Amino acid sequence: MDLLHKKIYFIGGKGGVGKSTSSAAFASYLSSLHKKVLLVSTDPAHNTGDLFHLNSNGELTSIYKNLDFIEIDSERESKRYIDEVKNNLRGLVKATMVEEVHRQIELAASTPGAEEAALFDRLSSIIIEEVKNYDAIVFDTAPTGHTIRLLTLPQLMGVWMDGMLERRKQVNEKNFHRWMDDGESRTDPIYEKLQVRRRKFSSVRKYLLDSNLTEYIFVLNAERLPILETRKAMDMLKRHEINVKTLFVNKLIPEDADGMFMEKRKANEQIYRKEIERVFPEARKVMLPMLESDIATLAHLRRFTTYLQEGLENIKNQIDSH
């Protein structure tokens, strides 16, 4: 099945649907297929690390054979990103302008979207630097709204970068040397750095839009709000040329669950299972059961991974039968 042969996976969904568990289980399953896998958490809640009972502190950590893990902290990345920008300008800006330039950078860091931009910069670096070192990279992304902003940033920032580059072209030499360090070089170093960053974003965008390399998976429950949010998210991503073809339908009530309360829940769930088929007719759907306890240990996670494997095999059998 082509789903298991991609290089990059983004797994997203509404908060509370079991996205981090699904991401961890999917990465674990891929690693069991003798693939070298990197699991990356961009979720501020950092549930993924908790599942494995570890804290990577932003460093690459080995979970077990063939599976590595890294947890990205958006606040830490934002600070790192701003410090990097300041360092890039060191020696390029006149001493008399340094304080003002730094003030402007700090103001920019507090604007909406700054953390997402820093996070995307780190994701871009991971993709570009690690895609050759791993058979698969699985991103456990933040809840849906953050995921959409994150995945659509390459296109939006590409437009912004083009505008920045055009404005840099229009800066005349007199103004250029007014704030740049005293030197005879006529090459604009800021323009050069913008060009490098523009190429970086362009390169990552090619990965994100290549369906042969990248797979997008949404996790949802058979409930009204997750269905609505997933549909809106898929429509939004489609407008940015990103197609979501796979859904993990999680926390389904097992057939052997008994009692009057559970019977009513199952009857209600059936309505939404039909709604999922109606709203997402073309999507592949991996059906995952609700477990009787929280997934709090590695044994629980292994059990959930077994259910995920069965769900993926069911899809393969359905495809083969057609």
C-alpha positions in Angstrom: 0.0 0.0 0.0 1.4 3.4 -1.0 0.5 4.9 2.4 3.3 3.0 4.0 6.0 4.1 1.5 6.1 7.9 1.9 9.0 9.8 3.3 7.1 12.4 5.3 3.8 12.1 7.3 1.9 14.9 8.9 -0.7 13.7 11.5 -3.2 16.3 12.7 -6.6 16.7 14.2 -8.8 18.3 16.8 -7.5 18.4 20.3 -8.5 15.3 22.3 -9.2 12.9 19.4 -6.0 10.8 20.1 -3.7 12.4 17.6 -0.5 12.0 19.6 -1.3 8.3 20.4 -2.0 7.7 16.7 1.2 9.4 15.7 3.3 7.4 18.1 1.6 4.2 17.1 2.0 4.9 13.4 5.7 5.7 13.8 6.2 2.6 15.9 4.5 0.5 13.3 6.6 1.9 10.5 9.8 1.1 12.5 8.6 -2.5 12.9 8.7 -2.7 9.1 12.5 -2.2 9.4 12.2 1.4 8.4 14.4 4.0 10.2 11.8 6.5 11.6 12.0 9.9 13.1 9.0 11.0 15.2 8.7 14.8 15.6 6.2 16.4 18.0 5.2 20.0 17.4 2.3 19.9 19.8 2.7 22.4 22.7 1.1 19.9 25.0 4.0 17.4 24.3 1.8 14.4 24.8 3.9 12.3 22.5 6.9 12.4 24.9 4.7 11.5 27.8 3.5 8.4 25.9 7.1 7.1 25.8 7.8 8.4 29.3 10.6 10.6 28.2 11.5 14.3 27.7 13.9 15.0 24.7 14.4 18.6 25.7 14.5 19.5 22.1 17.3 17.0 21.4 17.2 14.0 19.1 16.5 10.9 21.4 16.5 7.2 20.6 13.3 5.5 21.8 14.3 2.0 20.6 15.8 0.4 17.5 14.8 2.2 14.3 12.8 4.9 16.1 14.1 8.3 17.1 12.2 11.2 18.6 12.4 14.9 18.9 10.1 17.3 20.7 10.0 20.9 19.4 9.1 23.7 21.8 7.6 26.6 19.9 8.6 29.2 22.5 12.1 28.0 22.6 12.3 27.9 18.8 10.9 31.5 18.6 13.7 32.7 20.9 16.3 30.7 18.9 15.0 32.1 15.7 15.2 35.7 16.9 18.7 35.2 18.2 19.7 33.8 14.9 18.3 36.8 13.0 20.2 39.1 15.4 23.4 37.1 14.8 23.0 37.3 11.1 22.9 41.1 11.3 25.9 41.3 13.5 28.7 43.0 11.6 26.3 44.1 8.8 24.6 47.0 10.6 26.3 50.1 11.7 26.9 50.3 15.5 24.7 53.3 15.7 21.8 51.4 14.2 22.1 48.1 16.1 19.9 49.1 19.1 17.1 50.2 16.8 17.3 47.2 14.6 17.2 44.9 17.6 14.2 46.8 18.9 12.4 46.2 15.6 13.3 42.5 15.7 11.9 42.2 19.2 8.7 43.9 18.1 8.4 41.5 15.2 8.9 38.5 17.5 5.8 39.5 19.5 3.5 39.7 16.5 0.8 37.1 15.7 2.3 34.2 13.7 5.9 34.7 14.9 6.0 31.5 16.8 4.5 29.6 13.8 7.2 31.1 11.6 9.9 30.0 13.9 8.4 26.5 14.2 8.1 26.2 10.5 11.8 27.3 10.1 12.8 24.4 12.5 10.5 21.9 10.6 12.0 23.0 7.3 15.5 22.4 8.7 14.5 18.9 10.0 13.0 18.0 6.6 15.9 19.3 4.6 18.6 17.9 6.9 17.1 14.6 8.0 15.0 13.3 5.0 18.2 11.6 3.7 18.9 10.0 7.1 15.5 8.4 7.7 13.1 6.2 5.7 10.2 8.1 7.2 9.6 11.3 9.3 6.3 11.4 11.2 5.2 14.8 12.5 2.7 14.9 15.3 1.3 18.4 14.8 -0.6 20.7 17.1 -4.5 20.8 17.0 -6.1 21.6 13.7 -6.0 25.4 13.6 -2.2 25.5 14.3 -1.7 22.7 11.8 -3.4 24.6 9.0 -1.3 27.7 9.7 1.9 25.7 9.9 1.2 23.8 6.6 0.1 26.9 4.7 3.0 29.0 5.8 5.4 28.0 3.0 3.0 29.5 0.4 2.2 32.6 2.5 5.9 33.2 3.4 6.9 32.6 -0.2 4.7 35.5 -1.2 6.0 37.6 1.7 9.7 36.8 0.8 9.1 37.7 -2.8 7.8 41.1 -1.6 10.8 41.5 0.7 13.2 40.7 -2.1 11.6 43.1 -4.5 11.8 45.9 -1.9 15.5 45.1 -1.3 16.1 45.5 -5.0 14.6 49.0 -4.9 16.8 50.2 -2.0 19.2 52.7 -3.5 22.9 52.7 -2.7 22.7 55.9 -0.7 20.1 54.5 1.7 21.9 51.2 1.7 25.2 52.6 3.0 23.3 54.9 5.5 22.6 52.0 7.8 25.0 49.2 6.6 28.5 48.8 8.1 31.1 51.0 6.5 32.6 48.9 3.7 33.2 49.1 0.0 31.3 45.9 -0.9 28.3 46.7 -3.1 26.6 43.3 -2.5 23.6 43.6 -0.2 24.1 40.9 2.4 20.5 41.2 3.6 19.3 40.5 0.1 21.6 37.4 -0.1 20.3 36.0 3.2 16.7 36.6 2.0 17.5 34.7 -1.1 18.9 31.7 0.9 15.7 31.7 3.1 13.5 31.9 0.0 15.2 28.9 -1.6 14.8 27.0 1.7 11.0 27.7 1.9 10.7 26.8 -1.8 12.5 23.5 -1.3 10.3 22.5 1.6 7.1 23.5 -0.2 8.1 21.0 -3.0 8.2 18.3 -0.4 4.8 19.3 1.1 3.1 19.3 -2.3 4.6 16.1 -3.6 2.0 13.3 -2.9 4.5 10.7 -3.8 6.7 11.8 -0.8 4.3 13.3 1.7 1.1 12.0 3.3 -1.4 14.0 5.4 -3.5 12.1 7.9 -6.3 13.5 10.1 -7.4 11.8 13.3 -11.1 12.3 14.3 -13.8 10.7 16.4 -17.2 9.7 15.3 -18.7 12.8 16.7 -20.2 16.0 15.2 -17.5 18.6 16.1 -14.5 16.5 15.0 -16.3 15.7 11.7 -17.0 19.4 11.1 -13.5 20.6 12.0 -11.9 17.9 9.9 -14.0 18.8 6.8 -13.1 22.5 7.2 -9.5 21.7 7.7 -9.3 19.5 4.6 -11.1 22.1 2.5 -8.7 24.8 3.7 -5.6 22.7 2.9 -7.0 21.8 -0.5 -7.1 25.5 -1.4 -3.4 25.5 -0.7 -2.9 22.5 -3.0 -2.6 20.0 -0.1 -4.9 16.9 -0.3 -5.7 14.8 2.7 -6.4 11.2 1.6 -6.3 9.3 4.9 -8.4 9.4 8.1 -7.8 7.6 11.4 -11.3 7.2 12.9 -10.4 6.8 16.6 -12.1 5.8 19.9 -14.8 3.7 18.3 -16.9 1.8 20.8 -16.1 -2.0 20.7 -18.9 -4.4 19.6 -18.7 -6.3 22.9 -19.2 -3.1 25.1 -22.4 -3.8 27.0 -24.9 -2.0 29.2 -27.8 0.3 28.4 -25.5 3.4 28.5 -23.1 1.9 26.0 -25.9 0.7 23.7 -27.2 4.3 23.4 -23.6 5.5 22.8 -23.2 2.9 20.1 -26.5 3.9 18.4 -25.4 7.5 18.4 -22.0 6.6 17.1 -23.5 4.7 14.2 -25.2 7.9 13.0 -21.8 9.6 12.9 -20.0 6.7 11.3 -22.5 7.0 8.4 -21.9 10.7 8.4 -18.1 10.1 8.1 -18.7 7.9 5.1 -21.0 10.5 3.5 -18.7 13.6 4.2 -15.4 11.8 3.3 -16.4 9.4 0.5 -12.9 9.3 -1.1 -10.7 9.2 2.0 -9.1 6.0 3.2 -10.4 5.3 6.7 -8.5 3.4 9.4 -11.0 2.4 12.1 -9.5 2.3 15.7 -11.3 1.1 18.8 -11.6 2.8 22.2 -9.6 1.0 24.8 -11.0 0.3 28.3 -8.2 2.3 29.9 -6.0 5.3 29.2 -2.9 4.6 27.0 -0.4 5.3 29.8 2.2 2.6 29.4 4.3 1.2 26.5 2.3 -2.0 26.8 -0.9 0.0 26.1 0.7 1.8 23.2 1.9 -1.6 21.7 -1.7 -2.9 22.0 -3.0 0.3 20.2 -0.3 -0.2 17.6 -1.7 -3.7 16.9 -5.1 -2.3 16.3 -3.6 0.3 14.0 -1.8 -2.4 12.0 -5.1 -4.3 11.7 -6.9 -1.2 10.4 -4.2 -0.6 7.8 -4.3 -4.2 6.7 -8.1 -4.0 6.3 -7.6 -1.0 4.0 -5.0 -2.9 2.0 -7.4 -5.8 1.6 -10.2 -3.6 0.5 -7.9 -2.0 -2.2 -6.7 -5.4 -3.3 -10.2 -6.8 -3.6 -11.1 -3.9 -6.0 
